[in-house]
Amino acid sequence: MPFITVNGIQLYYEIKGDGPPLLIISGTGADLRNPRPENPTLNGFRVLRYDQRGLGQTASPKGAYTMADYADDAAALLESLEIDRVNVIGISFGGMVAQHLVTRFPHKVNKLVLACTSPGGNNFSSFDLRKIVSSSKNQIESWLQLLDSRYKIPEENLPILNMVKDALHTNTRLFPHLITDGLTRQLEARSGHDCVNSLRGIPHQTLIVGGRYDDIAPLKNLLEIHRLIKNSQLQIFEGGHLFLMQDKQAWPAIISFLVSESDTLKA
């Protein structure tokens, strides 16, 4: 199990595959010990994943965390692994981290994929997940409704969401279970995310993707990211916050974007 010290903390990471490096930054509460489906579309890439500070097997330092901390951790990991420049896929909270990474360390990012995420600020923030954690009502039902707005429509067939529902009832490591200090600090940092102004200046070729029925990162937020990043494309898929699992066209579209010949930064 590879660990590395970055920014004064011990960070757990995994590298799999061969090919161009691809950094995938995961979402709220993500833990690499949790099972995830195999993704054959990622064959041909050297995929780097890691547990973010306070989560999984990475250390959980005391004190408040900032979005800059998460971006700096990612940059330091790339530096330590001697990866000069990398394609980045940021998913949900990971998409917020990716926004801070590309604005703080633009030279480290080649192409950027922002999935089911938001630019933040007063008008375009993702749903505040602290409300789920603090609620005394059925947290699982509330979470499923946010993941896909069609959840309680009887005639809708949502096999992925039903699978997630079953997993939530059996796996106590999945959000919104297991509210650790690290997760609480992540949610606090998440609530302050704001890249509305900084995204205007990035030149990177960017693909913005999301689900039509996502109530965590709604369509208006994706449209705003697309408006802010001049060199961007927007694709909306059938699904909610889990569209990457729900729509079989999503991952192939992302890979097609990554392997296309066009490059973002020439310097």
MIDRENKE-106862 format. One record per residue (C-alpha): residue in three letters; x, y, z. Coordinates in steps of 0.05 Angstrom, whole numbers, plus 5000, padded with zeros to 4 digits. Layout:
N
<node><type>Ala</type><xx>X</xx><yy>Y</yy><zz>Z</zz></node>
...
REM end
This chain:
267
<node><type>Met</type><xx>5000</xx><yy>5000</yy><zz>5000</zz></node>
<node><type>Pro</type><xx>5035</xx><yy>5064</yy><zz>4977</zz></node>
<node><type>Phe</type><xx>5038</xx><yy>5122</yy><zz>5024</zz></node>
<node><type>Ile</type><xx>5074</xx><yy>5187</yy><zz>5013</zz></node>
<node><type>Thr</type><xx>5085</xx><yy>5249</yy><zz>5056</zz></node>
<node><type>Val</type><xx>5059</xx><yy>5313</yy><zz>5024</zz></node>
<node><type>Asn</type><xx>5045</xx><yy>5380</yy><zz>5057</zz></node>
<node><type>Gly</type><xx>5064</xx><yy>5349</yy><zz>5124</zz></node>
<node><type>Ile</type><xx>5013</xx><yy>5293</yy><zz>5122</zz></node>
<node><type>Gln</type><xx>5016</xx><yy>5220</yy><zz>5103</zz></node>
<node><type>Leu</type><xx>4974</xx><yy>5209</yy><zz>5041</zz></node>
<node><type>Tyr</type><xx>4950</xx><yy>5143</yy><zz>5012</zz></node>
<node><type>Tyr</type><xx>4949</xx><yy>5135</yy><zz>4936</zz></node>
<node><type>Glu</type><xx>4941</xx><yy>5082</yy><zz>4882</zz></node>
<node><type>Ile</type><xx>4969</xx><yy>5079</yy><zz>4811</zz></node>
<node><type>Lys</type><xx>4943</xx><yy>5029</yy><zz>4761</zz></node>
<node><type>Gly</type><xx>4953</xx><yy>5018</yy><zz>4687</zz></node>
<node><type>Asp</type><xx>5001</xx><yy>5043</yy><zz>4634</zz></node>
<node><type>Gly</type><xx>4998</xx><yy>5102</yy><zz>4588</zz></node>
<node><type>Pro</type><xx>4990</xx><yy>5177</yy><zz>4597</zz></node>
<node><type>Pro</type><xx>4979</xx><yy>5198</yy><zz>4669</zz></node>
<node><type>Leu</type><xx>4908</xx><yy>5212</yy><zz>4690</zz></node>
<node><type>Leu</type><xx>4890</xx><yy>5240</yy><zz>4759</zz></node>
<node><type>Ile</type><xx>4820</xx><yy>5225</yy><zz>4784</zz></node>
<node><type>Ile</type><xx>4798</xx><yy>5266</yy><zz>4844</zz></node>
<node><type>Ser</type><xx>4739</xx><yy>5235</yy><zz>4880</zz></node>
<node><type>Gly</type><xx>4680</xx><yy>5264</yy><zz>4916</zz></node>
<node><type>Thr</type><xx>4654</xx><yy>5275</yy><zz>4987</zz></node>
<node><type>Gly</type><xx>4672</xx><yy>5221</yy><zz>5036</zz></node>
<node><type>Ala</type><xx>4708</xx><yy>5180</yy><zz>4984</zz></node>
<node><type>Asp</type><xx>4751</xx><yy>5122</yy><zz>5010</zz></node>
<node><type>Leu</type><xx>4792</xx><yy>5078</yy><zz>4963</zz></node>
<node><type>Arg</type><xx>4777</xx><yy>5018</yy><zz>5008</zz></node>
<node><type>Asn</type><xx>4705</xx><yy>5020</yy><zz>4984</zz></node>
<node><type>Pro</type><xx>4689</xx><yy>4975</yy><zz>4924</zz></node>
<node><type>Arg</type><xx>4679</xx><yy>5009</yy><zz>4857</zz></node>
<node><type>Pro</type><xx>4661</xx><yy>4980</yy><zz>4789</zz></node>
<node><type>Glu</type><xx>4716</xx><yy>4963</yy><zz>4740</zz></node>
<node><type>Asn</type><xx>4721</xx><yy>5015</yy><zz>4685</zz></node>
<node><type>Pro</type><xx>4752</xx><yy>4985</yy><zz>4622</zz></node>
<node><type>Thr</type><xx>4747</xx><yy>5053</yy><zz>4587</zz></node>
<node><type>Leu</type><xx>4806</xx><yy>5075</yy><zz>4630</zz></node>
<node><type>Asn</type><xx>4851</xx><yy>5023</yy><zz>4598</zz></node>
<node><type>Gly</type><xx>4908</xx><yy>5059</yy><zz>4564</zz></node>
<node><type>Phe</type><xx>4918</xx><yy>5108</yy><zz>4621</zz></node>
<node><type>Arg</type><xx>4963</xx><yy>5108</yy><zz>4682</zz></node>
<node><type>Val</type><xx>4908</xx><yy>5124</yy><zz>4732</zz></node>
<node><type>Leu</type><xx>4926</xx><yy>5159</yy><zz>4797</zz></node>
<node><type>Arg</type><xx>4875</xx><yy>5162</yy><zz>4854</zz></node>
<node><type>Tyr</type><xx>4885</xx><yy>5181</yy><zz>4926</zz></node>
<node><type>Asp</type><xx>4848</xx><yy>5189</yy><zz>4991</zz></node>
<node><type>Gln</type><xx>4841</xx><yy>5263</yy><zz>5007</zz></node>
<node><type>Arg</type><xx>4861</xx><yy>5292</yy><zz>5074</zz></node>
<node><type>Gly</type><xx>4817</xx><yy>5268</yy><zz>5130</zz></node>
<node><type>Leu</type><xx>4789</xx><yy>5210</yy><zz>5089</zz></node>
<node><type>Gly</type><xx>4804</xx><yy>5137</yy><zz>5079</zz></node>
<node><type>Gln</type><xx>4876</xx><yy>5118</yy><zz>5096</zz></node>
<node><type>Thr</type><xx>4903</xx><yy>5188</yy><zz>5090</zz></node>
<node><type>Ala</type><xx>4920</xx><yy>5226</yy><zz>5154</zz></node>
<node><type>Ser</type><xx>4869</xx><yy>5272</yy><zz>5186</zz></node>
<node><type>Pro</type><xx>4906</xx><yy>5333</yy><zz>5212</zz></node>
<node><type>Lys</type><xx>4873</xx><yy>5377</yy><zz>5263</zz></node>
<node><type>Gly</type><xx>4846</xx><yy>5446</yy><zz>5248</zz></node>
<node><type>Ala</type><xx>4803</xx><yy>5474</yy><zz>5192</zz></node>
<node><type>Tyr</type><xx>4814</xx><yy>5452</yy><zz>5120</zz></node>
<node><type>Thr</type><xx>4809</xx><yy>5498</yy><zz>5060</zz></node>
<node><type>Met</type><xx>4797</xx><yy>5484</yy><zz>4987</zz></node>
<node><type>Ala</type><xx>4868</xx><yy>5510</yy><zz>4976</zz></node>
<node><type>Asp</type><xx>4893</xx><yy>5455</yy><zz>5022</zz></node>
<node><type>Tyr</type><xx>4861</xx><yy>5402</yy><zz>4980</zz></node>
<node><type>Ala</type><xx>4889</xx><yy>5431</yy><zz>4916</zz></node>
<node><type>Asp</type><xx>4958</xx><yy>5438</yy><zz>4946</zz></node>
<node><type>Asp</type><xx>4955</xx><yy>5365</yy><zz>4968</zz></node>
<node><type>Ala</type><xx>4940</xx><yy>5343</yy><zz>4896</zz></node>
<node><type>Ala</type><xx>4996</xx><yy>5387</yy><zz>4868</zz></node>
<node><type>Ala</type><xx>5046</xx><yy>5361</yy><zz>4920</zz></node>
<node><type>Leu</type><xx>5027</xx><yy>5289</yy><zz>4903</zz></node>
<node><type>Leu</type><xx>5041</xx><yy>5302</yy><zz>4830</zz></node>
<node><type>Glu</type><xx>5106</xx><yy>5336</yy><zz>4847</zz></node>
<node><type>Ser</type><xx>5129</xx><yy>5278</yy><zz>4892</zz></node>
<node><type>Leu</type><xx>5112</xx><yy>5227</yy><zz>4838</zz></node>
<node><type>Glu</type><xx>5149</xx><yy>5269</yy><zz>4786</zz></node>
<node><type>Ile</type><xx>5088</xx><yy>5278</yy><zz>4743</zz></node>
<node><type>Asp</type><xx>5099</xx><yy>5344</yy><zz>4708</zz></node>
<node><type>Arg</type><xx>5032</xx><yy>5352</yy><zz>4674</zz></node>
<node><type>Val</type><xx>4969</xx><yy>5310</yy><zz>4677</zz></node>
<node><type>Asn</type><xx>4898</xx><yy>5304</yy><zz>4651</zz></node>
<node><type>Val</type><xx>4851</xx><yy>5313</yy><zz>4710</zz></node>
<node><type>Ile</type><xx>4781</xx><yy>5286</yy><zz>4722</zz></node>
<node><type>Gly</type><xx>4747</xx><yy>5318</yy><zz>4783</zz></node>
<node><type>Ile</type><xx>4682</xx><yy>5286</yy><zz>4805</zz></node>
<node><type>Ser</type><xx>4633</xx><yy>5324</yy><zz>4850</zz></node>
<node><type>Phe</type><xx>4674</xx><yy>5352</yy><zz>4908</zz></node>
<node><type>Gly</type><xx>4735</xx><yy>5328</yy><zz>4868</zz></node>
<node><type>Gly</type><xx>4712</xx><yy>5375</yy><zz>4813</zz></node>
<node><type>Met</type><xx>4716</xx><yy>5432</yy><zz>4863</zz></node>
<node><type>Val</type><xx>4786</xx><yy>5411</yy><zz>4882</zz></node>
<node><type>Ala</type><xx>4804</xx><yy>5406</yy><zz>4808</zz></node>
<node><type>Gln</type><xx>4781</xx><yy>5478</yy><zz>4798</zz></node>
<node><type>His</type><xx>4827</xx><yy>5503</yy><zz>4853</zz></node>
<node><type>Leu</type><xx>4883</xx><yy>5459</yy><zz>4826</zz></node>
<node><type>Val</type><xx>4879</xx><yy>5486</yy><zz>4756</zz></node>
<node><type>Thr</type><xx>4875</xx><yy>5559</yy><zz>4779</zz></node>
<node><type>Arg</type><xx>4931</xx><yy>5552</yy><zz>4831</zz></node>
<node><type>Phe</type><xx>4977</xx><yy>5507</yy><zz>4789</zz></node>
<node><type>Pro</type><xx>4957</xx><yy>5516</yy><zz>4716</zz></node>
<node><type>His</type><xx>5022</xx><yy>5488</yy><zz>4690</zz></node>
<node><type>Lys</type><xx>5008</xx><yy>5420</yy><zz>4723</zz></node>
<node><type>Val</type><xx>4942</xx><yy>5408</yy><zz>4686</zz></node>
<node><type>Asn</type><xx>4934</xx><yy>5389</yy><zz>4613</zz></node>
<node><type>Lys</type><xx>4861</xx><yy>5374</yy><zz>4598</zz></node>
<node><type>Leu</type><xx>4808</xx><yy>5382</yy><zz>4651</zz></node>
<node><type>Val</type><xx>4742</xx><yy>5344</yy><zz>4661</zz></node>
<node><type>Leu</type><xx>4694</xx><yy>5372</yy><zz>4712</zz></node>
<node><type>Ala</type><xx>4639</xx><yy>5323</yy><zz>4729</zz></node>
<node><type>Cys</type><xx>4574</xx><yy>5337</yy><zz>4768</zz></node>
<node><type>Thr</type><xx>4605</xx><yy>5396</yy><zz>4804</zz></node>
<node><type>Ser</type><xx>4594</xx><yy>5471</yy><zz>4814</zz></node>
<node><type>Pro</type><xx>4634</xx><yy>5536</yy><zz>4811</zz></node>
<node><type>Gly</type><xx>4608</xx><yy>5557</yy><zz>4880</zz></node>
<node><type>Gly</type><xx>4597</xx><yy>5626</yy><zz>4907</zz></node>
<node><type>Asn</type><xx>4531</xx><yy>5655</yy><zz>4928</zz></node>
<node><type>Asn</type><xx>4490</xx><yy>5633</yy><zz>4868</zz></node>
<node><type>Phe</type><xx>4521</xx><yy>5570</yy><zz>4839</zz></node>
<node><type>Ser</type><xx>4541</xx><yy>5525</yy><zz>4898</zz></node>
<node><type>Ser</type><xx>4526</xx><yy>5451</yy><zz>4902</zz></node>
<node><type>Phe</type><xx>4475</xx><yy>5429</yy><zz>4953</zz></node>
<node><type>Asp</type><xx>4502</xx><yy>5440</yy><zz>5023</zz></node>
<node><type>Leu</type><xx>4512</xx><yy>5368</yy><zz>5048</zz></node>
<node><type>Arg</type><xx>4518</xx><yy>5392</yy><zz>5120</zz></node>
<node><type>Lys</type><xx>4441</xx><yy>5394</yy><zz>5117</zz></node>
<node><type>Ile</type><xx>4439</xx><yy>5319</yy><zz>5106</zz></node>
<node><type>Val</type><xx>4488</xx><yy>5305</yy><zz>5162</zz></node>
<node><type>Ser</type><xx>4451</xx><yy>5349</yy><zz>5212</zz></node>
<node><type>Ser</type><xx>4381</xx><yy>5324</yy><zz>5193</zz></node>
<node><type>Ser</type><xx>4344</xx><yy>5280</yy><zz>5242</zz></node>
<node><type>Lys</type><xx>4300</xx><yy>5253</yy><zz>5185</zz></node>
<node><type>Asn</type><xx>4315</xx><yy>5193</yy><zz>5142</zz></node>
<node><type>Gln</type><xx>4384</xx><yy>5212</yy><zz>5115</zz></node>
<node><type>Ile</type><xx>4388</xx><yy>5156</yy><zz>5064</zz></node>
<node><type>Glu</type><xx>4322</xx><yy>5175</yy><zz>5032</zz></node>
<node><type>Ser</type><xx>4341</xx><yy>5248</yy><zz>5030</zz></node>
<node><type>Trp</type><xx>4409</xx><yy>5231</yy><zz>5000</zz></node>
<node><type>Leu</type><xx>4378</xx><yy>5187</yy><zz>4946</zz></node>
<node><type>Gln</type><xx>4329</xx><yy>5242</yy><zz>4927</zz></node>
<node><type>Leu</type><xx>4387</xx><yy>5290</yy><zz>4918</zz></node>
<node><type>Leu</type><xx>4426</xx><yy>5240</yy><zz>4877</zz></node>
<node><type>Asp</type><xx>4369</xx><yy>5234</yy><zz>4827</zz></node>
<node><type>Ser</type><xx>4306</xx><yy>5278</yy><zz>4826</zz></node>
<node><type>Arg</type><xx>4267</xx><yy>5220</yy><zz>4795</zz></node>
<node><type>Tyr</type><xx>4277</xx><yy>5176</yy><zz>4856</zz></node>
<node><type>Lys</type><xx>4206</xx><yy>5178</yy><zz>4882</zz></node>
<node><type>Ile</type><xx>4171</xx><yy>5175</yy><zz>4815</zz></node>
<node><type>Pro</type><xx>4139</xx><yy>5105</yy><zz>4814</zz></node>
<node><type>Glu</type><xx>4143</xx><yy>5093</yy><zz>4739</zz></node>
<node><type>Glu</type><xx>4217</xx><yy>5108</yy><zz>4736</zz></node>
<node><type>Asn</type><xx>4264</xx><yy>5048</yy><zz>4732</zz></node>
<node><type>Leu</type><xx>4329</xx><yy>5067</yy><zz>4767</zz></node>
<node><type>Pro</type><xx>4370</xx><yy>5004</yy><zz>4777</zz></node>
<node><type>Ile</type><xx>4435</xx><yy>5041</yy><zz>4795</zz></node>
<node><type>Leu</type><xx>4400</xx><yy>5082</yy><zz>4848</zz></node>
<node><type>Asn</type><xx>4368</xx><yy>5019</yy><zz>4876</zz></node>
<node><type>Met</type><xx>4437</xx><yy>4987</yy><zz>4879</zz></node>
<node><type>Val</type><xx>4464</xx><yy>5047</yy><zz>4916</zz></node>
<node><type>Lys</type><xx>4405</xx><yy>5044</yy><zz>4964</zz></node>
<node><type>Asp</type><xx>4421</xx><yy>4972</yy><zz>4981</zz></node>
<node><type>Ala</type><xx>4494</xx><yy>4990</yy><zz>4990</zz></node>
<node><type>Leu</type><xx>4477</xx><yy>5046</yy><zz>5037</zz></node>
<node><type>His</type><xx>4438</xx><yy>4999</yy><zz>5081</zz></node>
<node><type>Thr</type><xx>4497</xx><yy>4950</yy><zz>5086</zz></node>
<node><type>Asn</type><xx>4561</xx><yy>4992</yy><zz>5080</zz></node>
<node><type>Thr</type><xx>4572</xx><yy>5039</yy><zz>5138</zz></node>
<node><type>Arg</type><xx>4632</xx><yy>5072</yy><zz>5105</zz></node>
<node><type>Leu</type><xx>4590</xx><yy>5106</yy><zz>5051</zz></node>
<node><type>Phe</type><xx>4565</xx><yy>5177</yy><zz>5058</zz></node>
<node><type>Pro</type><xx>4522</xx><yy>5198</yy><zz>5096</zz></node>
<node><type>His</type><xx>4545</xx><yy>5145</yy><zz>5146</zz></node>
<node><type>Leu</type><xx>4609</xx><yy>5148</yy><zz>5186</zz></node>
<node><type>Ile</type><xx>4613</xx><yy>5223</yy><zz>5201</zz></node>
<node><type>Thr</type><xx>4686</xx><yy>5230</yy><zz>5221</zz></node>
<node><type>Asp</type><xx>4725</xx><yy>5293</yy><zz>5239</zz></node>
<node><type>Gly</type><xx>4758</xx><yy>5291</yy><zz>5171</zz></node>
<node><type>Leu</type><xx>4691</xx><yy>5288</yy><zz>5135</zz></node>
<node><type>Thr</type><xx>4663</xx><yy>5344</yy><zz>5177</zz></node>
<node><type>Arg</type><xx>4723</xx><yy>5387</yy><zz>5159</zz></node>
<node><type>Gln</type><xx>4714</xx><yy>5369</yy><zz>5085</zz></node>
<node><type>Leu</type><xx>4641</xx><yy>5391</yy><zz>5087</zz></node>
<node><type>Glu</type><xx>4661</xx><yy>5457</yy><zz>5119</zz></node>
<node><type>Ala</type><xx>4714</xx><yy>5470</yy><zz>5066</zz></node>
<node><type>Arg</type><xx>4664</xx><yy>5450</yy><zz>5012</zz></node>
<node><type>Ser</type><xx>4614</xx><yy>5501</yy><zz>5037</zz></node>
<node><type>Gly</type><xx>4664</xx><yy>5557</yy><zz>5023</zz></node>
<node><type>His</type><xx>4682</xx><yy>5536</yy><zz>4953</zz></node>
<node><type>Asp</type><xx>4681</xx><yy>5594</yy><zz>4904</zz></node>
<node><type>Cys</type><xx>4717</xx><yy>5594</yy><zz>4837</zz></node>
<node><type>Val</type><xx>4668</xx><yy>5639</yy><zz>4800</zz></node>
<node><type>Asn</type><xx>4720</xx><yy>5693</yy><zz>4787</zz></node>
<node><type>Ser</type><xx>4782</xx><yy>5650</yy><zz>4779</zz></node>
<node><type>Leu</type><xx>4753</xx><yy>5604</yy><zz>4726</zz></node>
<node><type>Arg</type><xx>4746</xx><yy>5662</yy><zz>4678</zz></node>
<node><type>Gly</type><xx>4821</xx><yy>5664</yy><zz>4663</zz></node>
<node><type>Ile</type><xx>4839</xx><yy>5591</yy><zz>4653</zz></node>
<node><type>Pro</type><xx>4858</xx><yy>5572</yy><zz>4582</zz></node>
<node><type>His</type><xx>4854</xx><yy>5497</yy><zz>4591</zz></node>
<node><type>Gln</type><xx>4811</xx><yy>5454</yy><zz>4545</zz></node>
<node><type>Thr</type><xx>4755</xx><yy>5432</yy><zz>4591</zz></node>
<node><type>Leu</type><xx>4698</xx><yy>5383</yy><zz>4586</zz></node>
<node><type>Ile</type><xx>4640</xx><yy>5395</yy><zz>4633</zz></node>
<node><type>Val</type><xx>4594</xx><yy>5336</yy><zz>4644</zz></node>
<node><type>Gly</type><xx>4535</xx><yy>5321</yy><zz>4688</zz></node>
<node><type>Gly</type><xx>4467</xx><yy>5288</yy><zz>4697</zz></node>
<node><type>Arg</type><xx>4401</xx><yy>5318</yy><zz>4677</zz></node>
<node><type>Tyr</type><xx>4368</xx><yy>5298</yy><zz>4743</zz></node>
<node><type>Asp</type><xx>4423</xx><yy>5318</yy><zz>4791</zz></node>
<node><type>Asp</type><xx>4398</xx><yy>5358</yy><zz>4851</zz></node>
<node><type>Ile</type><xx>4467</xx><yy>5364</yy><zz>4882</zz></node>
<node><type>Ala</type><xx>4501</xx><yy>5399</yy><zz>4823</zz></node>
<node><type>Pro</type><xx>4442</xx><yy>5422</yy><zz>4782</zz></node>
<node><type>Leu</type><xx>4444</xx><yy>5439</yy><zz>4709</zz></node>
<node><type>Lys</type><xx>4447</xx><yy>5514</yy><zz>4720</zz></node>
<node><type>Asn</type><xx>4514</xx><yy>5505</yy><zz>4756</zz></node>
<node><type>Leu</type><xx>4543</xx><yy>5466</yy><zz>4698</zz></node>
<node><type>Leu</type><xx>4519</xx><yy>5519</yy><zz>4650</zz></node>
<node><type>Glu</type><xx>4554</xx><yy>5572</yy><zz>4692</zz></node>
<node><type>Ile</type><xx>4620</xx><yy>5535</yy><zz>4691</zz></node>
<node><type>His</type><xx>4613</xx><yy>5529</yy><zz>4615</zz></node>
<node><type>Arg</type><xx>4601</xx><yy>5604</yy><zz>4611</zz></node>
<node><type>Leu</type><xx>4660</xx><yy>5620</yy><zz>4655</zz></node>
<node><type>Ile</type><xx>4711</xx><yy>5574</yy><zz>4620</zz></node>
<node><type>Lys</type><xx>4718</xx><yy>5599</yy><zz>4549</zz></node>
<node><type>Asn</type><xx>4754</xx><yy>5538</yy><zz>4523</zz></node>
<node><type>Ser</type><xx>4701</xx><yy>5489</yy><zz>4547</zz></node>
<node><type>Gln</type><xx>4650</xx><yy>5439</yy><zz>4522</zz></node>
<node><type>Leu</type><xx>4587</xx><yy>5417</yy><zz>4558</zz></node>
<node><type>Gln</type><xx>4553</xx><yy>5349</yy><zz>4554</zz></node>
<node><type>Ile</type><xx>4492</xx><yy>5329</yy><zz>4594</zz></node>
<node><type>Phe</type><xx>4475</xx><yy>5256</yy><zz>4604</zz></node>
<node><type>Glu</type><xx>4415</xx><yy>5215</yy><zz>4626</zz></node>
<node><type>Gly</type><xx>4421</xx><yy>5206</yy><zz>4700</zz></node>
<node><type>Gly</type><xx>4430</xx><yy>5244</yy><zz>4764</zz></node>
<node><type>His</type><xx>4492</xx><yy>5255</yy><zz>4807</zz></node>
<node><type>Leu</type><xx>4511</xx><yy>5183</yy><zz>4789</zz></node>
<node><type>Phe</type><xx>4506</xx><yy>5194</yy><zz>4714</zz></node>
<node><type>Leu</type><xx>4575</xx><yy>5163</yy><zz>4704</zz></node>
<node><type>Met</type><xx>4544</xx><yy>5097</yy><zz>4724</zz></node>
<node><type>Gln</type><xx>4475</xx><yy>5110</yy><zz>4697</zz></node>
<node><type>Asp</type><xx>4490</xx><yy>5130</yy><zz>4625</zz></node>
<node><type>Lys</type><xx>4536</xx><yy>5083</yy><zz>4586</zz></node>
<node><type>Gln</type><xx>4555</xx><yy>5139</yy><zz>4539</zz></node>
<node><type>Ala</type><xx>4586</xx><yy>5182</yy><zz>4593</zz></node>
<node><type>Trp</type><xx>4654</xx><yy>5151</yy><zz>4603</zz></node>
<node><type>Pro</type><xx>4667</xx><yy>5139</yy><zz>4529</zz></node>
<node><type>Ala</type><xx>4652</xx><yy>5213</yy><zz>4516</zz></node>
<node><type>Ile</type><xx>4702</xx><yy>5232</yy><zz>4570</zz></node>
<node><type>Ile</type><xx>4756</xx><yy>5186</yy><zz>4542</zz></node>
<node><type>Ser</type><xx>4744</xx><yy>5212</yy><zz>4472</zz></node>
<node><type>Phe</type><xx>4756</xx><yy>5282</yy><zz>4497</zz></node>
<node><type>Leu</type><xx>4820</xx><yy>5262</yy><zz>4532</zz></node>
<node><type>Val</type><xx>4851</xx><yy>5225</yy><zz>4474</zz></node>
<node><type>Ser</type><xx>4834</xx><yy>5276</yy><zz>4420</zz></node>
<node><type>Glu</type><xx>4895</xx><yy>5307</yy><zz>4388</zz></node>
<node><type>Ser</type><xx>4882</xx><yy>5379</yy><zz>4410</zz></node>
<node><type>Asp</type><xx>4925</xx><yy>5405</yy><zz>4467</zz></node>
<node><type>Thr</type><xx>4911</xx><yy>5461</yy><zz>4515</zz></node>
<node><type>Leu</type><xx>4976</xx><yy>5492</yy><zz>4536</zz></node>
<node><type>Lys</type><xx>5034</xx><yy>5497</yy><zz>4488</zz></node>
<node><type>Ala</type><xx>5085</xx><yy>5524</yy><zz>4538</zz></node>
REM end
